[in-house]
Amino acid sequence: MLDLLCSHPLLTVFLVVALGAILGAIPFGPIRFGAAGALFVGLALAAARPQLGEGMELLQGLGLALFVYSVGVGAGTTFLSQFRRQLPLMGIATASVLIAAVVAIVGGHLAGLPKALTTGLFTGALTAAPALDTAAKLTGSHEATVGYALAYPLAVIVGIVIAAITVGLKWKGHNDVPSLAGQGLVSYTVEVHRYIPVRDVPGMRTGEVRMSYLRRDKHTRVVAPGEDLVPGDEVVVVGVGEAPLETVEYLGQLVEEHLADDRSEVDFEWFICSNPEVSGRTIAELNLPARFGSQVTRIRRGDLDLLATDETIIEPGDHVAVVAPRDEMEKISEFFGDSERRVSEIDAVAVGIGLVIGMIVGSAQIPMPGDMSFSLGPAAGPLVVGMVLGGLRRTGPLVWALPQAANLTMRQLGLLFFLAGLGLVAGPSFAKMATSPEGFRGIFVSAAIVLASCLGTVILAYFAGLSAPRTAGAVAGGLGQPAVLSAAQDRVADERIENAYAALFAFSMIIKIILVPAIFAF
């Protein structure tokens, strides 16, 4: 069987992916390894037959680039809009990596390990492949690579366990913004008792509520943004949490008959945004009230139901709820595209250009003191570029944002290829070092490093008032480990996990690279 795999590399890859998926689905206590199962299967097979790892570096780099680029595009807009809020998280990541570096230096000395091996253990325990490249060039030794291979699987296991436990904890984080996941939208019909412009209705300016149907003089239509409400009007107020009830109390009183139930003049339908001319634009830019006499009230994005505001940006694949006159529905459907097939496709031009830019940025050499340089590599480069392009949403005819379904598919495929390739490449070195006395000491040092980093992140984030989901994402981002991110997301649907991961992945990678020379010097 192993001889057959050696002569058929593609068969090897798909076998590792398939067996890894089976292993990842098996529960080990409170956790499942998920996509990381491919890593462990790859390590086992390559340890038994080292030839299986030949030429798998390309697969590893391709998978990693696809994964981090799709993560960056998905989280780019939120990260850029909340940059100031991410600064405490960046401070926590810096402190955690510094703590891990100190533990590596002290642990390496106490265990009597060579400096090159200790440096490799640091990069492996924090899963920093670009930092390993710097360590290998600095030490001029294969020991750094062996240390990386030895520490990496342990870092994945510890990271998954800590992130999976953390994300399930109940602390909310008094300094964190609430998650959009699980916030159900509600709507009420209210009879208006006062004169007031629609724009001045409490909650409208802040985006906490939105108004759709309006009945006046026994005629129902859609609320126009600039008009005035008058006593006797009946309007539908849509919002999240307590805000709609507060608006109802201000305007008048609840009405038992819900206007949205009467579709004789005004209808309510969901449309899929598959038109690239609409994607990447705000609801205000679409000017739907003037075009069709309609209003967008809700947006369903993945598992999230969002209240639409004028500043909300439409993304490919969004399900958009529109309140409009019945005779305008066909035109609105054509305007948004409303095609399931198109939102399942990837814009190959935009993705290809984005990845090319990402790889160029990742390969650029950045000078450092002492005639040294480093590069972001195939991980941080596409991630940073993906975040920037995701924040831009579109440039002329190019729509950088990916449909939710296509993004998740590309992300999962890239993750599986990356972990399978990494396991096949690192398997032989891991097997050799793991059975030596020096290897056993290295395992303890590696465990200390990754525990110091992960627990440091959790403790500092807790006292900084961050939520448990964002803290779990910070653990994954501080490690730069997609398998840890996947483990946290499998347990809880919360966009703050991915936001924290994207905020720290590239940033913490740079900190690790900078610290490599210091660890080797000590």
C-alpha positions in Angstrom: 0.0 0.0 0.0 2.8 2.5 0.9 4.6 1.6 -2.3 1.4 2.5 -4.3 1.1 5.8 -2.4 4.8 6.7 -3.2 4.1 6.4 -6.9 0.8 8.3 -6.8 1.2 11.6 -4.9 -2.4 12.7 -5.6 -3.8 9.5 -4.2 -1.7 10.1 -1.1 -3.1 13.7 -0.6 -6.7 12.6 -1.0 -6.2 9.6 1.3 -4.7 11.8 4.0 -7.6 14.3 3.6 -10.2 11.5 3.8 -8.6 9.7 6.8 -8.0 13.0 8.4 -11.6 14.0 8.1 -12.6 10.7 9.8 -10.1 11.2 12.6 -11.2 14.8 13.0 -14.8 13.8 13.5 -14.1 11.5 16.3 -14.7 13.1 19.7 -11.9 13.1 22.3 -13.7 14.2 25.4 -15.0 17.7 24.8 -13.1 18.4 21.6 -12.8 17.2 18.0 -9.7 17.9 16.0 -11.6 18.7 12.9 -9.4 19.6 9.9 -6.3 19.0 12.1 -6.9 15.3 11.7 -5.2 15.6 8.3 -2.1 16.8 10.0 -1.8 13.8 12.3 -2.6 11.3 9.5 0.1 13.0 7.3 2.6 12.8 10.1 2.0 9.1 10.7 2.2 8.1 7.0 5.3 10.1 6.4 7.0 8.8 9.5 6.4 5.3 8.1 7.5 6.2 4.6 9.5 9.4 4.3 9.2 9.4 0.5 5.6 10.4 0.8 6.5 13.9 1.8 8.6 14.6 -1.4 7.2 17.6 -3.3 4.4 18.3 -0.9 5.7 21.8 0.0 3.9 23.2 -3.0 0.6 21.7 -1.8 1.2 23.1 1.7 1.9 26.6 0.4 -1.1 26.5 -1.9 -3.5 25.4 0.8 -2.2 28.0 3.3 -2.5 30.8 0.8 -6.1 29.9 -0.1 -7.1 29.6 3.5 -5.6 32.8 4.8 -6.7 34.9 1.8 -10.3 33.8 2.2 -10.1 34.5 6.0 -8.7 38.0 5.3 -11.3 38.9 2.7 -14.1 37.7 5.0 -12.9 39.7 8.0 -11.3 42.7 6.3 -14.2 45.1 6.5 -14.9 44.5 10.2 -11.2 44.7 11.1 -10.6 48.0 9.4 -13.8 49.6 10.7 -12.9 48.5 14.3 -9.1 49.1 14.2 -9.1 51.2 17.4 -11.0 48.5 19.2 -8.4 46.0 18.1 -5.5 47.9 19.7 -6.0 46.2 23.1 -6.0 42.9 21.4 -2.7 43.7 19.7 -1.2 44.7 23.0 -2.3 41.4 24.5 -0.8 39.4 21.6 2.5 41.3 22.0 2.7 40.5 25.7 1.8 36.9 25.2 4.5 36.4 22.5 7.1 38.1 24.8 6.1 35.8 27.6 6.5 32.8 25.3 9.9 34.0 24.2 11.1 34.3 27.8 9.9 30.8 28.6 11.7 29.5 25.5 15.0 31.0 26.5 14.8 29.9 30.1 13.4 26.5 29.2 16.1 25.9 26.6 18.8 26.7 29.1 17.4 24.5 31.8 16.9 21.6 29.5 20.4 22.0 28.0 19.1 22.3 24.4 21.1 23.8 21.6 20.2 27.4 20.7 19.2 26.4 17.2 16.8 23.7 18.5 15.3 26.1 21.0 14.7 28.7 18.4 13.0 26.1 16.2 10.9 25.0 19.2 9.7 28.6 19.7 8.6 28.9 16.0 6.9 25.5 16.1 5.2 26.1 19.4 3.7 29.3 18.0 3.3 27.7 14.5 5.1 30.5 12.8 6.4 29.2 9.5 7.8 32.6 8.3 9.7 32.8 11.7 11.1 29.4 11.0 12.5 30.6 7.7 14.2 33.4 9.6 15.5 31.0 12.2 16.9 28.6 9.6 18.8 31.3 7.9 20.0 32.8 11.2 21.2 29.5 12.7 22.4 27.8 9.5 21.3 24.5 11.0 18.7 21.9 10.4 18.0 21.8 14.1 15.6 24.7 13.8 13.5 22.9 11.3 13.5 19.7 13.5 12.5 21.8 16.5 9.6 23.3 14.5 8.4 19.8 13.4 8.6 18.5 17.0 6.7 21.4 18.6 4.1 22.1 15.9 1.7 19.1 16.5 1.9 19.7 20.2 1.0 23.4 19.6 -2.0 22.4 17.5 -3.3 20.0 20.2 -2.8 22.4 23.1 -4.2 25.4 21.1 -7.3 23.4 20.1 -8.0 22.3 23.7 -7.6 25.8 25.2 -9.6 27.5 22.4 -12.4 24.9 22.6 -12.7 25.3 26.4 -12.4 29.1 26.3 -15.0 29.7 23.6 -17.6 27.8 25.7 -17.1 29.9 28.8 -19.8 32.3 29.8 -18.1 35.5 30.5 -19.3 38.3 28.2 -16.6 40.9 28.3 -17.7 44.3 29.5 -15.4 46.1 27.0 -16.4 44.0 24.0 -19.1 44.7 21.4 -21.9 42.2 21.4 -22.0 39.5 18.7 -24.4 39.7 15.8 -25.0 36.0 16.0 -28.2 34.9 17.7 -29.7 38.4 17.9 -33.2 37.9 16.5 -34.9 40.7 14.6 -38.4 41.6 15.6 -41.0 43.8 14.0 -44.0 45.7 15.5 -46.9 47.7 14.0 -47.5 51.0 15.9 -50.2 53.6 15.6 -48.5 57.0 15.6 -49.7 59.7 18.0 -47.4 62.6 17.1 -46.0 64.6 14.3 -42.3 63.7 13.6 -40.0 63.4 10.6 -39.0 59.8 9.9 -35.3 60.7 10.2 -35.9 61.9 13.8 -37.6 58.8 15.0 -35.5 57.4 18.0 -33.1 54.7 16.8 -33.3 55.6 13.1 -30.1 57.7 13.1 -28.1 55.2 15.1 -29.3 52.3 12.9 -31.0 50.4 15.8 -34.4 50.4 14.1 -35.8 50.6 10.6 -39.3 51.4 9.3 -40.9 49.7 6.3 -44.7 49.7 5.9 -46.9 52.8 6.3 -50.7 52.9 6.2 -52.3 56.3 5.8 -55.9 56.9 4.9 -56.5 53.2 4.4 -53.8 53.0 1.8 -50.6 51.0 2.4 -47.2 51.9 0.9 -43.5 51.9 1.8 -42.1 54.6 4.2 -40.2 57.2 2.3 -36.9 58.3 4.1 -37.6 62.0 4.1 -41.3 62.2 4.9 -43.1 63.1 8.1 -45.2 60.8 10.3 -48.6 62.2 11.3 -51.1 61.1 14.0 -53.2 58.2 12.8 -50.4 56.7 10.7 -49.7 53.0 11.2 -46.0 52.0 10.6 -44.0 48.8 11.0 -40.8 49.2 13.1 -38.1 46.6 12.7 -35.1 46.2 15.1 -33.0 44.2 17.5 -33.6 43.7 21.2 -35.3 46.4 23.2 -34.8 49.3 20.7 -38.0 48.6 18.7 -40.2 48.6 21.8 -38.6 51.9 22.9 -39.4 53.4 19.5 -43.0 52.1 19.7 -43.4 53.7 23.1 -42.2 57.0 21.8 -44.4 57.0 18.7 -47.6 55.8 20.1 -49.1 52.3 20.9 -48.9 48.8 19.5 -51.6 47.6 17.0 -52.7 44.0 17.1 -53.1 43.8 13.3 -49.6 43.5 11.8 -49.3 45.5 8.5 -46.8 43.0 7.1 -49.6 40.3 7.0 -51.5 42.3 4.4 -49.8 41.9 1.1 -52.5 43.3 -1.2 -50.6 46.5 -2.0 -47.1 46.1 -0.5 -45.2 42.8 -0.5 -42.2 41.5 1.4 -39.7 39.1 -0.3 -36.1 37.8 0.0 -33.7 38.2 -2.9 -30.2 36.8 -3.3 -27.5 39.4 -4.2 -25.8 37.9 -7.2 -25.4 41.0 -9.4 -21.7 42.2 -9.2 -22.9 45.8 -9.9 -24.8 45.7 -6.6 -22.1 43.9 -4.5 -19.8 46.1 -2.5 -22.2 49.1 -2.4 -24.0 50.5 0.6 -27.8 50.4 0.8 -27.9 54.2 0.5 -25.9 54.0 -2.7 -28.5 51.7 -4.2 -31.2 54.4 -3.8 -34.0 51.8 -3.7 -36.7 54.3 -2.5 -36.3 56.4 -5.6 -35.8 53.4 -8.0 -38.6 51.1 -6.9 -40.4 52.9 -3.9 -38.9 50.1 -1.7 -36.9 49.6 1.5 -34.3 47.0 2.5 -35.1 46.0 6.1 -33.0 42.9 6.8 -30.0 41.1 5.5 -29.2 37.4 6.1 -25.5 36.8 5.8 -24.5 33.2 6.5 -26.0 32.3 9.9 -26.5 36.0 10.8 -29.7 38.1 10.5 -28.7 41.7 10.3 -30.8 44.9 10.5 -30.2 46.9 7.3 -29.0 50.5 7.7 -28.1 53.0 5.1 -24.4 52.3 5.7 -24.7 48.5 5.4 -22.6 47.2 2.5 -24.2 44.5 0.4 -21.9 41.4 -0.1 -22.1 38.7 -2.7 -24.5 36.0 -1.6 -26.4 38.2 0.9 -30.1 37.4 1.2 -31.8 40.8 1.2 -35.3 41.4 2.6 -37.1 44.0 0.6 -40.5 45.7 1.3 -41.9 47.1 -2.0 -45.0 47.6 -4.1 -46.2 44.3 -5.5 -45.8 45.4 -9.1 -42.1 46.3 -8.6 -41.0 42.9 -7.3 -39.9 41.5 -10.7 -37.7 44.5 -11.4 -36.1 44.3 -8.0 -35.4 40.6 -8.6 -33.6 41.5 -11.8 -31.7 44.3 -10.0 -30.2 42.1 -7.3 -29.7 39.1 -9.7 -31.4 36.6 -7.4 -29.4 33.6 -8.7 -28.3 30.7 -6.5 -25.9 29.5 -9.2 -24.0 32.8 -9.5 -23.4 33.2 -5.8 -21.8 29.7 -5.7 -19.2 30.8 -8.2 -15.9 32.4 -7.5 -14.8 35.4 -9.5 -11.5 33.8 -10.7 -10.2 37.2 -12.0 -10.5 38.9 -8.6 -9.3 35.9 -6.6 -6.4 35.3 -8.9 -5.3 39.0 -8.8 -5.7 39.1 -5.0 -3.6 36.0 -4.5 -0.9 37.3 -6.9 -0.7 40.5 -5.0 -0.6 38.6 -1.7 2.2 36.3 -2.8 4.3 39.2 -4.1 3.8 41.1 -0.7 4.6 37.9 1.1 7.8 37.3 -0.8 9.1 40.9 -0.4 12.2 41.0 1.8 11.9 43.5 4.6 15.4 44.6 6.0 16.2 44.2 9.7 19.2 45.3 11.8 22.4 43.3 11.4 22.2 42.6 7.7 19.2 40.4 8.1 15.8 40.5 6.4 12.5 38.7 6.7 9.4 38.2 4.6 5.8 37.8 5.5 5.7 34.5 3.6 2.8 32.7 1.9 0.7 33.0 5.1 0.8 36.6 6.3 1.2 38.1 2.8 -2.1 36.9 1.3 -3.8 37.5 4.7 -2.8 41.1 4.9 -3.7 41.7 1.2 -7.0 39.9 1.7 -7.9 42.1 4.6 -7.1 45.2 2.7 -9.1 44.1 -0.4 -11.9 42.9 1.8 -12.0 46.3 3.3 -12.2 48.0 -0.1 -14.9 45.5 -1.2 -14.6 46.5 -4.8 -12.3 48.4 -7.2 -14.1 49.5 -10.3 -15.4 46.3 -11.9 -13.5 44.0 -9.6 -15.5 42.7 -6.6 -13.0 41.5 -4.0 -15.6 40.2 -1.5 -16.4 36.5 -1.9 -19.9 35.0 -1.5 -20.3 33.4 1.9 -20.7 29.9 0.5 -17.8 30.2 -1.9 -15.6 31.7 0.8 -16.2 28.9 3.2 -15.6 26.2 0.5 -12.3 27.7 -0.5 -11.3 28.2 3.1 -12.0 24.5 4.1 -10.3 23.1 1.0 -7.2 25.3 1.6 -7.1 24.3 5.2 -7.2 20.6 4.5 -4.5 20.8 1.8 -2.3 22.9 4.0 -2.5 20.5 7.0 -2.1 17.4 4.9 1.0 18.8 3.1 2.5 20.0 6.4 2.1 16.5 8.0 3.6 14.7 5.0 6.6 17.1 4.9 7.3 17.1 8.7 6.6 13.4 9.4 10.2 12.0 9.1 11.9 14.7 11.2 9.2 14.5 13.8 9.6 10.7 14.2 13.4 10.9 14.5 13.5 13.7 17.1 10.5 12.4 19.1 12.3 9.2 20.0 15.5 10.8 21.2 16.3 12.0 24.8 16.8 15.5 23.5 13.4 15.3 21.8 11.7 14.4 25.0 13.2 17.4 26.7 12.2 19.5 23.7 8.6 18.3 24.1 8.4 19.6 27.6 9.9 23.0 26.6 7.5 23.2 23.7 4.5 22.5 26.0 5.7 25.3 28.3 6.0 27.7 25.5 2.6 27.1 24.0 0.9 27.0 27.4 2.6 30.3 28.3 1.4 31.9 25.1 -2.2 30.6 25.1 -2.9 31.0 28.9 -1.3 34.4 28.8 -3.7 35.5 26.1 -6.7 34.1 27.9 -5.8 35.7 31.3 -4.9 39.1 29.8 -8.0 39.1 27.6 -10.2 38.3 30.6 -8.9 41.2 32.6 -9.1 43.5 29.6 -12.8 42.8 29.4 -12.9 40.9 26.1 -15.5 38.3 25.5 -14.8 34.5 25.6 -15.4 34.1 21.8 -13.0 37.0 20.9 -10.5 35.5 23.4 -10.7 32.1 21.7 -10.1 33.8 18.4 -7.1 35.7 19.9 -5.6 32.3 21.0 -6.0 31.0 17.4 -4.6 34.3 15.9 -1.8 34.5 18.4 -0.7 31.0 17.4 -1.4 31.8 13.7 -3.1 28.4 13.6 -6.1 27.8 11.3 -6.9 24.5 12.9 -7.4 26.2 16.3 -9.7 28.8 14.6 -11.7 26.0 13.0 -12.1 24.2 16.4 -13.4 27.4 18.0 -15.8 28.1 15.2 -17.1 24.5 15.2 -18.3 25.0 18.8 -19.8 28.6 18.6 -21.2 30.7 15.7 -19.7 34.1 16.6 -18.1 36.5 14.1 -15.8 37.9 16.9 -13.8 34.7 16.7 -12.7 35.2 13.1 -12.3 39.0 13.7 -9.8 38.4 16.5 -8.0 35.8 14.4 -7.6 38.1 11.4 -6.6 41.0 13.6 -3.7 39.0 15.2 -2.5 36.6 12.6 -0.2 38.8 10.6 0.5 41.2 13.6 1.7 38.4 15.9 3.6 36.8 13.1 5.7 39.9 12.7 6.4 40.0 16.5 7.5 36.4 16.4 9.9 37.0 13.5 11.4 40.0 15.3 12.0 38.0 18.4 13.8 35.0 16.7 17.2 36.7 16.7 16.8 37.6 20.4 16.0 34.0 21.3 19.0 32.8 19.4 21.3 35.4 20.9 20.4 34.4 24.5 
